[in-house]
Amino acid sequence: MGGNMKELVEYIARSIVTIPDEVSVNEETNSDSIVLKLQVAAEDRGRVIGKQGKVAQAMRTLLRIAAIREGTRVQLEIM
């Protein structure tokens, strides 16, 4: 169900960070929603969050659109 959303987050994160090998996304699903937990190297956290949270917000917007298309809800947590 949320497989392509997980891949989307991984793809975006890997293209932003300086250490792509440290990117991992864990997916937790329950009855009506998906939680994606994004983990990156400590020094890349700022890049993934962005100035004033703009990068993270953009990722969440893309995920929301993808979730609507799949008829589910999704949350992105940056660990």
N, CA, C and O atoms as CSV, one atom per row, in Angstrom:
chain,resi,resn,atom,element,x,y,z
A,1,MET,N,N,0.826,-1.196,0.000
A,1,MET,CA,C,0.000,0.000,0.000
A,1,MET,C,C,0.868,1.255,0.000
A,1,MET,O,O,0.780,2.059,-0.928
A,2,GLY,N,N,1.712,1.441,1.033
A,2,GLY,CA,C,2.508,2.657,1.104
A,2,GLY,C,C,3.904,2.510,0.520
A,2,GLY,O,O,4.741,3.397,0.686
A,3,GLY,N,N,4.166,1.390,-0.167
A,3,GLY,CA,C,5.496,1.115,-0.676
A,3,GLY,C,C,6.072,2.219,-1.527
A,3,GLY,O,O,7.230,2.601,-1.359
A,4,ASN,N,N,5.265,2.739,-2.446
A,4,ASN,CA,C,5.803,3.783,-3.305
A,4,ASN,C,C,6.008,5.094,-2.558
A,4,ASN,O,O,6.844,5.906,-2.954
A,5,MET,N,N,5.252,5.313,-1.477
A,5,MET,CA,C,5.461,6.520,-0.660
A,5,MET,C,C,6.789,6.414,0.087
A,5,MET,O,O,7.521,7.395,0.219
A,6,LYS,N,N,7.085,5.214,0.569
A,6,LYS,CA,C,8.360,4.977,1.248
A,6,LYS,C,C,9.510,5.238,0.270
A,6,LYS,O,O,10.493,5.891,0.620
A,7,GLU,N,N,9.381,4.725,-0.953
A,7,GLU,CA,C,10.417,4.938,-1.973
A,7,GLU,C,C,10.553,6.413,-2.333
A,7,GLU,O,O,11.658,6.896,-2.579
A,8,LEU,N,N,9.441,7.121,-2.364
A,8,LEU,CA,C,9.461,8.553,-2.666
A,8,LEU,C,C,10.272,9.306,-1.609
A,8,LEU,O,O,11.118,10.138,-1.940
A,9,VAL,N,N,10.007,9.007,-0.341
A,9,VAL,CA,C,10.732,9.668,0.755
A,9,VAL,C,C,12.218,9.333,0.679
A,9,VAL,O,O,13.066,10.212,0.834
A,10,GLU,N,N,12.533,8.052,0.438
A,10,GLU,CA,C,13.942,7.643,0.323
A,10,GLU,C,C,14.629,8.384,-0.816
A,10,GLU,O,O,15.743,8.884,-0.660
A,11,TYR,N,N,13.965,8.450,-1.952
A,11,TYR,CA,C,14.540,9.096,-3.133
A,11,TYR,C,C,14.818,10.575,-2.869
A,11,TYR,O,O,15.904,11.074,-3.165
A,12,ILE,N,N,13.825,11.269,-2.308
A,12,ILE,CA,C,14.000,12.700,-2.030
A,12,ILE,C,C,15.124,12.898,-1.015
A,12,ILE,O,O,16.002,13.739,-1.211
A,13,ALA,N,N,15.094,12.124,0.068
A,13,ALA,CA,C,16.098,12.288,1.124
A,13,ALA,C,C,17.502,12.022,0.591
A,13,ALA,O,O,18.432,12.777,0.875
A,14,ARG,N,N,17.654,10.940,-0.190
A,14,ARG,CA,C,18.985,10.610,-0.733
A,14,ARG,C,C,19.515,11.704,-1.651
A,14,ARG,O,O,20.724,11.920,-1.734
A,15,SER,N,N,18.607,12.394,-2.342
A,15,SER,CA,C,19.062,13.436,-3.259
A,15,SER,C,C,19.436,14.726,-2.525
A,15,SER,O,O,20.084,15.599,-3.102
A,16,ILE,N,N,19.033,14.850,-1.260
A,16,ILE,CA,C,19.312,16.063,-0.482
A,16,ILE,C,C,20.554,15.916,0.395
A,16,ILE,O,O,21.350,16.846,0.518
A,17,VAL,N,N,20.712,14.735,1.003
A,17,VAL,CA,C,21.755,14.567,2.022
A,17,VAL,C,C,23.155,14.432,1.425
A,17,VAL,O,O,23.320,14.214,0.225
A,18,THR,N,N,24.163,14.566,2.299
A,18,THR,CA,C,25.547,14.376,1.858
A,18,THR,C,C,25.981,12.919,2.039
A,18,THR,O,O,26.945,12.475,1.417
A,19,ILE,N,N,25.268,12.178,2.892
A,19,ILE,CA,C,25.614,10.761,3.129
A,19,ILE,C,C,24.389,9.888,2.810
A,19,ILE,O,O,23.681,9.460,3.722
A,20,PRO,N,N,24.140,9.625,1.520
A,20,PRO,CA,C,22.931,8.887,1.132
A,20,PRO,C,C,22.835,7.486,1.735
A,20,PRO,O,O,21.734,6.979,1.947
A,21,ASP,N,N,23.989,6.854,2.013
A,21,ASP,CA,C,23.957,5.498,2.569
A,21,ASP,C,C,23.357,5.448,3.977
A,21,ASP,O,O,22.956,4.385,4.450
A,22,GLU,N,N,23.300,6.603,4.638
A,22,GLU,CA,C,22.749,6.656,5.999
A,22,GLU,C,C,21.233,6.844,6.004
A,22,GLU,O,O,20.615,6.834,7.068
A,23,VAL,N,N,20.631,7.014,4.836
A,23,VAL,CA,C,19.184,7.231,4.753
A,23,VAL,C,C,18.448,5.906,4.910
A,23,VAL,O,O,18.742,4.932,4.217
A,24,SER,N,N,17.492,5.885,5.826
A,24,SER,CA,C,16.617,4.718,5.914
A,24,SER,C,C,15.211,5.187,6.270
A,24,SER,O,O,15.029,6.166,6.992
A,25,VAL,N,N,14.229,4.469,5.749
A,25,VAL,CA,C,12.842,4.800,6.016
A,25,VAL,C,C,12.149,3.544,6.523
A,25,VAL,O,O,12.130,2.516,5.846
A,26,ASN,N,N,11.584,3.636,7.712
A,26,ASN,CA,C,10.789,2.528,8.260
A,26,ASN,C,C,9.325,2.887,8.116
A,26,ASN,O,O,8.918,4.029,8.330
A,27,GLU,N,N,8.549,1.891,7.752
A,27,GLU,CA,C,7.130,2.108,7.518
A,27,GLU,C,C,6.313,1.342,8.553
A,27,GLU,O,O,6.500,0.141,8.748
A,28,GLU,N,N,5.410,2.055,9.209
A,28,GLU,CA,C,4.489,1.414,10.143
A,28,GLU,C,C,3.083,1.699,9.655
A,28,GLU,O,O,2.734,2.848,9.384
A,29,THR,N,N,2.273,0.653,9.543
A,29,THR,CA,C,0.909,0.866,9.086
A,29,THR,C,C,-0.066,0.425,10.166
A,29,THR,O,O,0.165,-0.550,10.881
A,30,ASN,N,N,-1.147,1.158,10.264
A,30,ASN,CA,C,-2.257,0.681,11.071
A,30,ASN,C,C,-3.503,0.748,10.192
A,30,ASN,O,O,-3.391,0.953,8.983
A,31,SER,N,N,-4.660,0.583,10.763
A,31,SER,CA,C,-5.864,0.390,9.946
A,31,SER,C,C,-6.113,1.509,8.938
A,31,SER,O,O,-6.523,1.237,7.810
A,32,ASP,N,N,-5.875,2.753,9.322
A,32,ASP,CA,C,-6.255,3.830,8.399
A,32,ASP,C,C,-5.129,4.784,8.030
A,32,ASP,O,O,-5.363,5.780,7.346
A,33,SER,N,N,-3.906,4.492,8.474
A,33,SER,CA,C,-2.829,5.415,8.116
A,33,SER,C,C,-1.473,4.724,8.086
A,33,SER,O,O,-1.301,3.601,8.561
A,34,ILE,N,N,-0.527,5.440,7.511
A,34,ILE,CA,C,0.847,4.963,7.377
A,34,ILE,C,C,1.746,5.985,8.071
A,34,ILE,O,O,1.566,7.191,7.902
A,35,VAL,N,N,2.704,5.505,8.844
A,35,VAL,CA,C,3.707,6.387,9.441
A,35,VAL,C,C,5.047,6.024,8.827
A,35,VAL,O,O,5.488,4.877,8.908
A,36,LEU,N,N,5.689,7.003,8.213
A,36,LEU,CA,C,7.017,6.802,7.632
A,36,LEU,C,C,8.025,7.488,8.534
A,36,LEU,O,O,7.923,8.685,8.801
A,37,LYS,N,N,9.007,6.712,9.005
A,37,LYS,CA,C,10.032,7.259,9.897
A,37,LYS,C,C,11.343,7.363,9.125
A,37,LYS,O,O,11.958,6.358,8.767
A,38,LEU,N,N,11.744,8.576,8.886
A,38,LEU,CA,C,12.945,8.861,8.098
A,38,LEU,C,C,14.130,9.067,9.025
A,38,LEU,O,O,14.080,9.878,9.950
A,39,GLN,N,N,15.194,8.322,8.763
A,39,GLN,CA,C,16.416,8.462,9.541
A,39,GLN,C,C,17.554,8.851,8.602
A,39,GLN,O,O,17.744,8.242,7.549
A,40,VAL,N,N,18.305,9.872,9.001
A,40,VAL,CA,C,19.459,10.307,8.208
A,40,VAL,C,C,20.631,10.526,9.160
A,40,VAL,O,O,20.459,10.537,10.379
A,41,ALA,N,N,21.818,10.701,8.594
A,41,ALA,CA,C,22.998,11.001,9.410
A,41,ALA,C,C,22.744,12.298,10.186
A,41,ALA,O,O,22.056,13.198,9.704
A,42,ALA,N,N,23.304,12.378,11.383
A,42,ALA,CA,C,23.081,13.547,12.249
A,42,ALA,C,C,23.381,14.862,11.532
A,42,ALA,O,O,22.645,15.839,11.671
A,43,GLU,N,N,24.468,14.875,10.766
A,43,GLU,CA,C,24.846,16.135,10.108
A,43,GLU,C,C,23.948,16.485,8.925
A,43,GLU,O,O,24.019,17.595,8.397
A,44,ASP,N,N,23.104,15.543,8.509
A,44,ASP,CA,C,22.185,15.806,7.393
A,44,ASP,C,C,20.776,16.172,7.840
A,44,ASP,O,O,19.931,16.510,7.011
A,45,ARG,N,N,20.517,16.108,9.141
A,45,ARG,CA,C,19.162,16.412,9.623
A,45,ARG,C,C,18.696,17.793,9.189
A,45,ARG,O,O,17.561,17.963,8.745
A,46,GLY,N,N,19.575,18.772,9.321
A,46,GLY,CA,C,19.220,20.138,8.941
A,46,GLY,C,C,18.853,20.252,7.475
A,46,GLY,O,O,17.951,21.008,7.114
A,47,ARG,N,N,19.544,19.509,6.630
A,47,ARG,CA,C,19.254,19.526,5.187
A,47,ARG,C,C,17.866,18.976,4.892
A,47,ARG,O,O,17.132,19.514,4.063
A,48,VAL,N,N,17.520,17.898,5.583
A,48,VAL,CA,C,16.236,17.238,5.337
A,48,VAL,C,C,15.081,18.081,5.878
A,48,VAL,O,O,13.995,18.108,5.298
A,49,ILE,N,N,15.326,18.764,6.989
A,49,ILE,CA,C,14.279,19.609,7.564
A,49,ILE,C,C,14.186,20.917,6.788
A,49,ILE,O,O,13.089,21.408,6.520
A,50,GLY,N,N,15.334,21.476,6.428
A,50,GLY,CA,C,15.359,22.706,5.641
A,50,GLY,C,C,15.170,23.942,6.500
A,50,GLY,O,O,14.826,23.856,7.678
A,51,LYS,N,N,15.403,25.094,5.886
A,51,LYS,CA,C,15.222,26.362,6.591
A,51,LYS,C,C,13.752,26.520,6.957
A,51,LYS,O,O,12.870,26.409,6.106
A,52,GLN,N,N,13.503,26.781,8.238
A,52,GLN,CA,C,12.135,26.927,8.765
A,52,GLN,C,C,11.257,25.719,8.425
A,52,GLN,O,O,10.039,25.840,8.292
A,53,GLY,N,N,11.891,24.567,8.289
A,53,GLY,CA,C,11.119,23.346,8.047
A,53,GLY,C,C,10.537,23.216,6.654
A,53,GLY,O,O,9.650,22.394,6.421
A,54,LYS,N,N,11.034,24.029,5.719
A,54,LYS,CA,C,10.420,24.073,4.383
A,54,LYS,C,C,10.594,22.778,3.588
A,54,LYS,O,O,9.676,22.369,2.878
A,55,VAL,N,N,11.745,22.134,3.694
A,55,VAL,CA,C,11.970,20.901,2.937
A,55,VAL,C,C,11.063,19.792,3.488
A,55,VAL,O,O,10.413,19.073,2.729
A,56,ALA,N,N,11.030,19.666,4.815
A,56,ALA,CA,C,10.168,18.663,5.438
A,56,ALA,C,C,8.704,18.923,5.081
A,56,ALA,O,O,7.947,17.989,4.818
A,57,GLN,N,N,8.315,20.187,5.073
A,57,GLN,CA,C,6.938,20.546,4.742
A,57,GLN,C,C,6.605,20.162,3.301
A,57,GLN,O,O,5.514,19.666,3.020
A,58,ALA,N,N,7.547,20.393,2.396
A,58,ALA,CA,C,7.332,20.036,0.990
A,58,ALA,C,C,7.192,18.517,0.833
A,58,ALA,O,O,6.355,18.041,0.066
A,59,MET,N,N,8.014,17.767,1.561
A,59,MET,CA,C,7.924,16.311,1.513
A,59,MET,C,C,6.568,15.844,2.035
A,59,MET,O,O,5.957,14.935,1.474
A,60,ARG,N,N,6.107,16.472,3.111
A,60,ARG,CA,C,4.803,16.094,3.683
A,60,ARG,C,C,3.675,16.414,2.711
A,60,ARG,O,O,2.708,15.659,2.611
A,61,THR,N,N,3.791,17.524,1.998
A,61,THR,CA,C,2.764,17.888,1.011
A,61,THR,C,C,2.705,16.849,-0.102
A,61,THR,O,O,1.620,16.410,-0.483
A,62,LEU,N,N,3.860,16.455,-0.624
A,62,LEU,CA,C,3.897,15.419,-1.666
A,62,LEU,C,C,3.289,14.117,-1.165
A,62,LEU,O,O,2.534,13.457,-1.879
A,63,LEU,N,N,3.625,13.753,0.071
A,63,LEU,CA,C,3.093,12.518,0.644
A,63,LEU,C,C,1.583,12.590,0.817
A,63,LEU,O,O,0.875,11.609,0.588
A,64,ARG,N,N,1.093,13.765,1.226
A,64,ARG,CA,C,-0.348,13.922,1.416
A,64,ARG,C,C,-1.078,13.693,0.093
A,64,ARG,O,O,-2.122,13.041,0.052
A,65,ILE,N,N,-0.517,14.235,-0.980
A,65,ILE,CA,C,-1.121,14.057,-2.306
A,65,ILE,C,C,-1.106,12.579,-2.694
A,65,ILE,O,O,-2.109,12.050,-3.174
A,66,ALA,N,N,0.031,11.915,-2.485
A,66,ALA,CA,C,0.139,10.488,-2.813
A,66,ALA,C,C,-0.841,9.671,-1.970
A,66,ALA,O,O,-1.446,8.720,-2.465
A,67,ALA,N,N,-0.995,10.040,-0.701
A,67,ALA,CA,C,-1.895,9.310,0.200
A,67,ALA,C,C,-3.351,9.463,-0.235
A,67,ALA,O,O,-4.117,8.501,-0.201
A,68,ILE,N,N,-3.726,10.668,-0.640
A,68,ILE,CA,C,-5.098,10.902,-1.110
A,68,ILE,C,C,-5.390,10.013,-2.308
A,68,ILE,O,O,-6.470,9.431,-2.412
A,69,ARG,N,N,-4.423,9.911,-3.209
A,69,ARG,CA,C,-4.606,9.069,-4.397
A,69,ARG,C,C,-4.781,7.602,-4.020
A,69,ARG,O,O,-5.460,6.849,-4.718
A,70,GLU,N,N,-4.160,7.200,-2.907
A,70,GLU,CA,C,-4.262,5.808,-2.480
A,70,GLU,C,C,-5.370,5.605,-1.449
A,70,GLU,O,O,-5.592,4.490,-0.976
A,71,GLY,N,N,-6.058,6.685,-1.107
A,71,GLY,CA,C,-7.164,6.583,-0.169
A,71,GLY,C,C,-6.739,6.275,1.255
A,71,GLY,O,O,-7.439,5.569,1.980
A,72,THR,N,N,-5.595,6.803,1.653
A,72,THR,CA,C,-5.115,6.573,3.017
A,72,THR,C,C,-4.568,7.873,3.581
A,72,THR,O,O,-4.625,8.914,2.928
A,73,ARG,N,N,-4.041,7.810,4.789
A,73,ARG,CA,C,-3.392,8.977,5.391
A,73,ARG,C,C,-1.948,8.597,5.693
A,73,ARG,O,O,-1.640,7.440,5.980
A,74,VAL,N,N,-1.072,9.589,5.623
A,74,VAL,CA,C,0.344,9.301,5.865
A,74,VAL,C,C,0.942,10.385,6.747
A,74,VAL,O,O,0.573,11.556,6.659
A,75,GLN,N,N,1.867,9.974,7.594
A,75,GLN,CA,C,2.607,10.889,8.450
A,75,GLN,C,C,4.084,10.676,8.212
A,75,GLN,O,O,4.535,9.544,8.039
A,76,LEU,N,N,4.837,11.759,8.202
A,76,LEU,CA,C,6.289,11.653,8.072
A,76,LEU,C,C,6.929,12.116,9.370
A,76,LEU,O,O,6.696,13.237,9.823
A,77,GLU,N,N,7.733,11.250,9.962
A,77,GLU,CA,C,8.483,11.613,11.154
A,77,GLU,C,C,9.963,11.587,10.818
A,77,GLU,O,O,10.468,10.608,10.267
A,78,ILE,N,N,10.656,12.669,11.153
A,78,ILE,CA,C,12.105,12.714,10.929
A,78,ILE,C,C,12.759,12.434,12.265
A,78,ILE,O,O,12.647,13.218,13.208
A,79,MET,N,N,13.445,11.304,12.329
A,79,MET,CA,C,13.992,10.817,13.601
A,79,MET,C,C,15.254,11.577,13.977
A,79,MET,O,O,15.852,11.303,15.017
